Amino acid sequence: MAGSINQDAMRDLNLKLMLQMLFNRPQTSRIEIANHLKLNKSTISSLYTTLSNQGYISEIGQGMSSEAGGRRPILIKFNRHYGYSINFELGHHHLRMMVNWINGEKISFSSTPVIDQPIEAIVEMMKIQIHQVSIPKATHGLLGISIAINGIVDHNQVVDSPFIDMGSINLADALAEFGVPVMLENEANLAAIAASDYLIHPTERNIIALDVHNGIGAGIIINHKLYRGRHGQAGEVGRSIFYPEPQARVIRPIEESFSEDALFDRLKDIKKIAHLDRNRFLQYYRSDDPEAQQLMLEFINAITFILYNLDQSFSPDIIYLQSRIVGEIPSLINNIEARYAELSATNQPAIQLSPMIEDAPLYGGAAVITHQALGLTNYDLHLNL
């Protein structure tokens, strides 16, 4: 009995390793897989039959024969049409939805305003949008749903949502009618997962995604694994405080002054106007308005201090900054790097503006669903943008 169990476990491991290799390469062959995994031809043939019957393999033609001659190998690749995921970001102002193939590629994207909408109405919007998705090419249809949350998530439950009142709604239960896994996660955590699975070289095992939007949060990847901390609260750097002046009577979290929304509110109060959004703020800044210029300087300083403290705490290989303001004015990265150099002239971390500023949490959700659907939760996968 023990021998049978060991054989079954070994076969399952080999199946996962073969599926991982198939997924991560644009094309391969049975002989290449056999050589890489050091398995004999009969074992590879059996594994191949299983994966092919499950719909994971597409044959794409014949490759070149070896220098010794012989039969030309059949080239294969992962079947991206195996299925798809639907991924939401439940933001303060918009409900964003992205549909992705299982290999990570985007199929479609939409954004719906939800300002002042109750969570019950937003859930109904999500259901309508899910019902409207039709992907005939997807062999196994919908594989899972992810929801990126601006708040703290623990054990697939929203435990704190500062921007949207969740009331008594359980999002996973609310979408259970679709019969697929429903995964909830903090948006910064999903941004870090997206960076890890879509952008990072395998040697970069420790990364941080700093998300600066409505609030400020950091997704932390340590040794290729998401670090969530106690009750999912790791990375809530926006709730940190600068060391206050001795006479300070009120101690405020950093994000109350230096999130993007806070920045817009501060200029709105200074200008005494009813509404000010990102575009209006940037108009003031680009026109050399002194008050907007001063606020931007304070913003750059604050973000640099946060980056410095994150580097001192975790010493990551790379930090991805996700800020729509910086995305609109990429030269601000140079300002951040220059300010950082004033704090530490040596050993500065690699700081990059994320290429997925608008949709990293959606791509991160797609990555999580892909890992779950393939049974490769703890395996490195390289997804396609």
C-alpha positions in Angstrom: 0.0 0.0 0.0 2.8 2.5 0.9 4.5 1.8 -2.4 1.3 2.5 -4.3 0.8 5.8 -2.4 4.4 6.8 -3.2 3.9 6.0 -6.8 0.7 8.0 -7.0 2.4 10.9 -5.3 5.3 10.7 -7.7 3.1 10.6 -10.7 1.1 13.6 -9.4 4.3 15.5 -8.9 5.6 14.7 -12.4 2.2 15.7 -13.9 2.5 19.1 -12.1 6.1 19.6 -13.2 5.3 18.7 -16.8 2.3 21.1 -16.7 4.4 23.8 -15.3 7.0 23.4 -18.0 4.4 23.3 -20.7 2.8 26.5 -19.3 6.1 28.4 -19.0 7.5 27.8 -22.4 6.2 29.2 -25.7 6.7 25.8 -27.2 8.3 22.5 -26.3 8.3 18.8 -27.1 8.0 15.5 -25.3 11.6 14.8 -25.7 12.6 18.2 -24.3 10.4 17.7 -21.3 11.8 14.2 -20.8 15.3 15.5 -20.9 14.5 18.4 -18.6 12.6 16.4 -16.0 14.9 13.3 -16.4 12.0 11.0 -17.1 11.9 8.0 -19.5 9.9 8.0 -22.6 7.2 5.7 -21.3 6.6 7.9 -18.3 6.4 11.0 -20.4 4.0 9.3 -22.9 1.7 8.4 -20.0 1.8 11.9 -18.6 1.3 13.4 -22.0 -1.8 11.4 -22.6 -3.3 12.5 -19.3 -2.6 16.2 -19.9 -3.8 16.0 -23.5 -7.1 14.3 -22.4 -7.6 17.0 -19.8 -7.3 19.6 -22.6 -4.0 21.3 -21.6 -2.0 20.6 -24.8 -2.1 22.0 -28.3 0.0 20.5 -31.0 1.5 23.1 -33.3 3.6 21.1 -35.9 6.9 19.4 -36.2 10.3 20.7 -35.1 13.7 20.0 -36.4 15.3 16.6 -36.1 18.5 16.3 -34.1 22.0 16.2 -35.7 21.9 12.5 -35.4 18.8 12.4 -37.5 15.7 10.4 -36.5 12.0 11.4 -36.3 11.2 15.1 -36.1 9.6 15.9 -32.7 6.0 17.1 -32.5 6.0 20.6 -31.0 3.4 21.4 -28.4 2.3 24.3 -26.3 -0.1 25.1 -23.5 -3.7 25.4 -24.6 -4.6 29.0 -23.6 -8.2 28.4 -24.6 -8.5 25.9 -21.8 -10.6 28.4 -19.9 -10.8 32.0 -18.6 -11.2 34.0 -15.4 -13.2 37.1 -14.5 -11.4 39.6 -12.3 -12.9 42.6 -10.6 -11.3 45.6 -8.8 -13.8 47.1 -6.3 -12.5 50.7 -6.2 -13.8 53.8 -4.5 -14.9 55.4 -7.8 -15.1 52.5 -10.3 -15.9 48.9 -10.7 -13.3 47.5 -13.1 -13.5 44.1 -14.7 -11.0 42.2 -16.8 -11.6 38.9 -18.5 -8.4 36.8 -18.9 -7.4 33.6 -20.6 -5.9 31.0 -18.3 -2.4 31.9 -19.5 -2.9 35.5 -18.3 -3.7 37.3 -21.5 -6.4 39.9 -21.4 -9.5 39.2 -23.4 -11.5 42.3 -22.4 -11.6 45.2 -19.9 -14.4 47.5 -18.7 -14.8 50.2 -16.1 -18.1 51.3 -14.5 -18.6 54.3 -12.2 -19.9 53.3 -8.8 -19.6 56.6 -6.9 -22.1 56.6 -4.0 -23.5 53.2 -5.0 -24.3 50.8 -2.1 -22.6 47.5 -2.1 -25.8 45.7 -2.9 -26.1 47.6 -6.2 -22.5 47.0 -7.0 -22.9 43.2 -6.5 -25.9 43.3 -8.9 -23.7 45.1 -11.5 -21.0 42.3 -11.1 -23.6 39.6 -11.6 -25.0 41.3 -14.7 -21.4 41.7 -16.1 -20.5 38.1 -15.4 -23.7 36.8 -17.2 -22.8 38.9 -20.2 -19.4 37.3 -20.7 -19.4 34.7 -23.5 -16.2 33.0 -24.6 -17.2 30.2 -27.0 -13.6 29.2 -27.6 -13.0 28.4 -23.9 -13.1 24.6 -23.6 -13.8 24.6 -19.9 -15.5 28.0 -19.6 -15.2 30.1 -16.5 -12.6 28.8 -14.0 -12.8 31.4 -11.2 -13.6 34.9 -10.1 -11.3 37.3 -8.3 -12.1 40.5 -6.5 -9.5 43.1 -5.6 -10.4 45.0 -2.4 -9.3 48.4 -1.2 -9.0 47.2 2.4 -8.0 44.2 4.6 -8.9 40.7 3.6 -8.5 37.7 5.8 -9.5 34.1 5.0 -11.4 35.3 1.9 -13.5 37.7 4.0 -13.4 41.5 3.9 -12.5 42.6 7.5 -12.0 46.3 6.8 -13.2 48.4 3.9 -12.5 52.1 4.5 -14.0 53.3 1.2 -17.0 51.1 0.6 -19.4 50.0 3.4 -19.8 46.2 2.9 -22.7 46.0 5.3 -23.7 42.4 5.7 -22.6 41.4 2.2 -20.3 38.4 1.9 -18.9 38.8 -1.6 -17.8 35.1 -2.0 -21.3 33.9 -1.1 -23.0 36.6 -3.2 -21.3 35.2 -6.3 -21.5 31.5 -5.4 -24.3 31.0 -7.9 -21.7 30.9 -10.7 -20.3 27.6 -9.4 -16.6 28.6 -9.5 -14.1 29.6 -6.8 -14.5 33.3 -5.8 -11.2 34.7 -4.4 -11.0 38.0 -2.5 -7.6 39.7 -1.8 -6.2 43.2 -1.0 -5.4 45.2 -4.2 -1.8 45.9 -3.3 -1.2 42.1 -2.6 -2.7 41.3 -6.0 -0.5 44.0 -7.6 2.6 42.3 -6.1 1.4 38.9 -7.3 1.0 40.4 -10.8 4.5 41.7 -10.7 5.8 38.4 -9.5 4.0 36.3 -12.2 4.1 38.7 -15.2 7.2 40.9 -14.8 9.8 39.4 -12.5 12.9 37.5 -13.6 13.1 34.2 -11.6 16.2 35.4 -9.7 14.2 38.3 -8.2 12.5 36.5 -5.4 11.8 39.4 -3.1 9.7 42.2 -4.4 7.3 45.0 -3.2 4.5 46.7 -5.1 3.7 50.1 -3.5 0.2 51.1 -4.4 -0.6 54.8 -4.0 -4.2 55.6 -5.0 -7.2 56.1 -2.7 -4.9 54.9 0.1 -1.4 53.6 0.3 -0.6 49.9 0.6 2.3 47.6 -0.1 2.1 44.1 -1.5 5.1 42.1 -0.2 6.5 39.0 -1.9 9.2 37.1 0.1 10.9 34.2 -1.6 8.3 34.2 -4.3 5.4 33.9 -1.8 2.9 36.6 -0.7 3.5 37.7 2.9 0.1 38.6 4.4 1.1 38.9 8.1 -1.3 38.6 11.0 -4.9 38.7 9.9 -4.0 39.9 6.4 -2.8 43.2 7.7 0.8 43.2 6.3 1.6 46.1 4.0 -0.8 48.6 5.4 1.9 51.3 5.2 -0.6 54.1 4.7 -1.8 53.5 8.2 1.7 54.1 9.5 2.6 57.4 11.1 5.5 59.7 10.7 7.2 60.5 14.1 5.1 63.4 15.3 6.4 66.7 16.6 6.4 66.7 20.5 3.7 69.3 20.5 1.4 67.5 18.0 -2.0 66.8 19.5 -3.4 64.8 16.5 -1.5 61.9 15.0 -2.7 61.1 11.5 -1.9 58.1 9.3 0.4 58.9 6.3 -2.3 58.2 3.7 -4.6 60.9 5.2 -2.1 63.4 3.9 -0.3 61.8 1.0 -2.5 59.3 -0.8 -3.5 60.6 -4.2 -7.1 61.4 -3.0 -5.7 63.2 0.0 -3.5 65.3 -2.3 -6.5 66.3 -4.4 -8.6 67.2 -1.3 -5.8 69.3 0.1 -5.5 71.4 -3.1 -9.3 71.6 -3.3 -9.4 73.1 0.2 -6.7 75.5 -0.6 -8.4 76.7 -3.8 -11.8 76.6 -2.1 -13.5 74.8 -5.0 -16.2 72.1 -4.8 -14.5 69.4 -6.8 -10.9 68.6 -7.9 -9.8 65.3 -9.5 -6.5 64.0 -10.9 -6.8 65.8 -14.2 -7.5 69.1 -12.6 -4.7 68.7 -10.1 -2.3 67.9 -12.9 -3.5 71.0 -14.8 -2.6 73.2 -11.9 0.8 71.4 -11.5 1.7 71.7 -15.2 0.8 75.4 -15.2 3.4 75.9 -12.4 0.7 76.8 -9.8 2.8 77.3 -6.7 0.4 75.5 -4.3 0.2 72.5 -6.6 4.0 72.5 -7.0 4.4 72.6 -3.2 2.0 69.8 -2.6 3.7 67.7 -5.3 7.0 68.3 -3.6 5.6 67.1 -0.3 4.0 64.1 -2.1 7.4 63.1 -3.6 9.1 63.4 -0.2 6.5 61.3 1.5 6.6 58.5 -1.1 10.4 58.5 -1.0 10.3 58.2 2.8 7.9 55.2 2.5 10.1 53.6 -0.1 13.2 54.1 2.1 11.5 52.6 5.1 10.2 49.6 3.1 13.7 49.0 1.8 15.2 49.2 5.3 12.6 46.7 6.6 12.5 44.2 3.7 15.5 44.9 1.5 13.7 43.7 -1.7 15.3 43.0 -5.0 12.9 45.5 -6.7 10.1 47.9 -5.7 7.4 48.6 -8.2 5.6 52.0 -7.7 2.0 52.1 -8.7 0.8 55.7 -8.8 -1.4 57.2 -11.5 0.1 60.7 -10.8 3.6 59.4 -11.4 2.3 57.5 -14.4 1.0 60.7 -15.9 4.4 62.4 -15.2 7.0 59.6 -15.4 9.8 62.1 -14.8 8.7 62.2 -11.2 10.5 58.8 -10.8 13.7 60.7 -11.4 12.7 63.1 -8.6 12.0 60.2 -6.3 15.4 58.6 -7.1 17.2 61.9 -6.5 15.5 62.4 -3.2 16.3 58.8 -2.2 19.9 59.4 -3.0 19.9 62.2 -0.5 18.7 59.8 2.2 21.1 57.0 1.2 23.9 57.5 -1.3 24.7 53.8 -1.5 22.8 50.6 -1.9 19.7 52.2 -3.4 17.1 49.6 -4.4 15.8 49.2 -7.9 12.7 51.4 -8.0 10.5 51.1 -11.2 7.3 52.6 -12.3 4.9 49.7 -12.7 3.9 49.1 -16.4 0.5 47.9 -15.0 -0.5 51.0 -13.0 -4.2 50.9 -14.0 -4.8 47.2 -13.9 -2.2 45.3 -11.8 -4.8 44.1 -9.2 -6.8 42.6 -12.1 -3.8 40.8 -13.6 -2.9 39.6 -10.1 -6.4 38.2 -9.6 -6.1 36.4 -12.9 -2.8 34.9 -11.8 -4.3 33.6 -8.5 -7.2 31.9 -10.4 -4.7 30.4 -12.9 -2.6 28.9 -10.1 -5.7 27.5 -8.4 -7.3 26.1 -11.6 -4.1 24.3 -12.6 -3.4 22.9 -9.1 -0.1 24.8 -9.2 -0.5 27.1 -6.2 3.1 26.9 -5.0 4.7 26.6 -8.5 6.4 29.5 -10.4 4.3 30.4 -13.4 5.2 33.0 -16.0 1.9 34.6 -17.3 1.5 36.6 -20.5 0.3 40.2 -20.8 
